[in-house]
């Protein structure tokens, strides 16, 4: 089954390079709370390098007792930052083989547009439930957490829009 994906966009009144640098340096526990069945990020460990370096990895510890590994796959500063998610535990560990987060930054008028996409690869026979979770919870979750992340760099000038893109 194809990946289950969600995308959210927002515009920030700040320069492209500043928005990129601030967003990539975001501290996950400060911005990723529990949302419905989705656990909060409570801590980070085993970070191997700055998270803007290809190959850098870190373990996110979640409020349900699980964890996930994030590994930077691509960086094209200040325009693109991509990381892969592996070794999910608990709920997502039983549903997906992995995930991918892609952040795209582009000039938009006097500010910067952030486009954030998450994609999950469902395990066999679990596609329908993964697509449902992404549609009902992940897309709204992304819409709720992106504005505080964006506000680190500047004033949000356009409300976030989120959609499941599967």
C-alpha positions as CSV (number, residue, x, y, z in Angstrom):
1,X,0.0,0.0,0.0
2,X,1.2,3.5,-0.7
3,X,2.5,5.8,2.0
4,X,0.1,7.7,4.2
5,X,1.1,11.4,4.1
6,X,0.1,14.8,5.5
7,X,1.4,18.2,4.6
8,X,1.0,21.6,6.4
9,X,2.1,25.0,5.1
10,X,2.6,28.3,7.0
11,X,4.2,31.7,6.1
12,X,6.5,33.5,8.5
13,X,7.6,37.2,8.3
14,X,11.3,36.4,8.5
15,X,14.2,35.8,6.1
16,X,14.6,32.3,4.6
17,X,18.0,31.5,6.2
18,X,16.8,32.5,9.6
19,X,13.6,30.4,9.4
20,X,15.6,27.4,8.1
21,X,18.2,27.6,10.9
22,X,15.6,28.2,13.7
23,X,13.3,25.4,12.5
24,X,16.1,22.8,12.1
25,X,17.4,23.6,15.6
26,X,14.0,23.1,17.2
27,X,14.1,21.2,20.5
28,X,11.5,18.4,20.0
29,X,10.3,18.0,23.6
30,X,9.4,21.8,23.6
31,X,7.1,21.6,20.6
32,X,5.7,18.1,20.2
33,X,3.0,17.4,22.9
34,X,0.6,14.5,23.1
35,X,-2.3,14.8,20.6
36,X,-5.1,12.3,20.8
37,X,-3.5,8.8,20.5
38,X,-0.2,10.4,19.4
39,X,2.4,10.4,22.3
40,X,4.4,13.5,23.2
41,X,8.2,13.7,22.7
42,X,9.6,13.8,26.2
43,X,13.3,13.7,25.6
44,X,16.1,13.3,23.1
45,X,19.2,11.1,23.5
46,X,22.0,9.6,21.4
47,X,22.3,12.6,19.1
48,X,25.4,12.1,17.0
49,X,25.8,15.6,15.5
50,X,24.0,18.8,14.8
51,X,20.6,18.0,13.2
52,X,21.5,19.9,10.0
53,X,24.3,17.4,9.1
54,X,23.5,14.5,6.7
55,X,23.8,11.2,8.6
56,X,23.2,12.8,12.1
57,X,20.8,10.8,14.1
58,X,18.9,11.0,17.4
59,X,16.5,9.0,19.5
60,X,13.2,10.6,20.5
61,X,11.7,9.2,23.7
62,X,7.9,9.3,23.7
63,X,5.3,9.6,26.5
64,X,3.9,6.1,25.9
65,X,7.3,4.6,26.8
66,X,8.3,4.1,23.2
67,X,10.9,5.7,21.0
68,X,11.9,6.4,17.4
69,X,15.2,7.1,15.6
70,X,15.5,10.1,13.3
71,X,18.3,10.3,10.8
72,X,19.0,13.2,8.6
73,X,18.8,12.1,4.9
74,X,19.2,15.3,3.0
75,X,20.1,19.0,3.6
76,X,20.1,21.8,1.1
77,X,20.3,24.8,3.4
78,X,18.4,27.0,3.5
79,X,15.8,25.3,1.3
80,X,15.3,21.7,2.3
81,X,15.7,19.4,5.3
82,X,14.7,15.7,5.2
83,X,15.0,13.0,7.8
84,X,14.0,9.4,8.0
85,X,12.2,7.8,11.0
86,X,13.0,4.2,11.9
87,X,12.7,1.7,14.7
88,X,9.3,2.9,15.8
89,X,8.0,1.3,19.0
90,X,4.6,1.0,20.6
91,X,1.6,2.1,18.5
92,X,3.5,3.1,15.3
93,X,5.9,0.2,15.7
94,X,3.1,-2.2,15.0
95,X,1.7,-0.2,12.1
96,X,4.6,1.2,10.0
97,X,7.9,0.2,8.7
98,X,9.3,3.7,8.7
99,X,8.6,7.4,8.0
100,X,10.0,10.4,6.3
101,X,9.7,14.1,7.3
102,X,10.4,16.7,4.6
103,X,10.7,20.4,5.4
104,X,10.8,22.8,2.4
105,X,11.5,26.5,2.8
106,X,10.8,29.1,0.1
107,X,10.5,32.9,-0.3
108,X,6.9,34.0,-0.1
109,X,6.4,37.8,-0.5
110,X,8.2,39.5,2.3
111,X,8.6,36.2,4.3
112,X,9.2,32.5,4.1
113,X,6.8,29.7,3.4
114,X,7.4,26.5,5.4
115,X,6.0,23.3,3.9
116,X,6.2,20.3,6.1
117,X,5.3,16.8,4.9
118,X,5.3,13.6,6.9
119,X,4.9,10.2,5.1
120,X,4.5,6.8,6.8
121,X,5.1,3.4,5.1
122,X,2.4,1.1,6.4
123,X,3.2,-2.5,7.3
124,X,1.3,-5.2,5.3
125,X,-2.4,-5.2,6.1
126,X,-2.2,-2.1,8.1
127,X,-2.5,0.6,5.4
128,X,-6.2,1.5,6.1
129,X,-5.6,2.1,9.8
130,X,-2.4,4.2,9.1
131,X,-4.2,6.3,6.5
132,X,-7.0,6.8,9.0
133,X,-4.6,7.9,11.8
134,X,-2.8,10.3,9.5
135,X,-6.1,11.8,8.3
136,X,-7.8,12.1,11.7
137,X,-4.8,12.9,14.0
138,X,-1.5,13.4,12.3
139,X,-2.6,16.2,9.9
140,X,-4.4,18.2,12.6
141,X,-1.4,17.6,15.0
142,X,1.0,19.1,12.4
143,X,-1.4,22.1,12.0
144,X,-1.3,22.6,15.8
145,X,2.5,22.3,16.3
146,X,3.8,24.2,13.3
147,X,2.8,27.7,14.4
148,X,4.8,27.7,17.6
149,X,7.8,26.3,15.7
150,X,7.4,29.0,13.1
151,X,7.0,31.7,15.7
152,X,10.6,31.1,16.9
153,X,11.8,32.8,13.7
154,X,9.1,35.5,13.3
155,X,5.5,36.5,13.1
156,X,3.2,34.0,11.4
157,X,1.5,35.9,8.6
158,X,-0.7,33.2,7.2
159,X,-2.7,30.6,9.1
160,X,-1.5,27.0,8.7
161,X,-3.3,24.8,6.2
162,X,-3.0,21.0,6.6
163,X,-4.2,18.1,4.5
164,X,-3.8,14.4,4.3
165,X,-2.2,13.9,0.9
166,X,-2.8,10.2,0.4
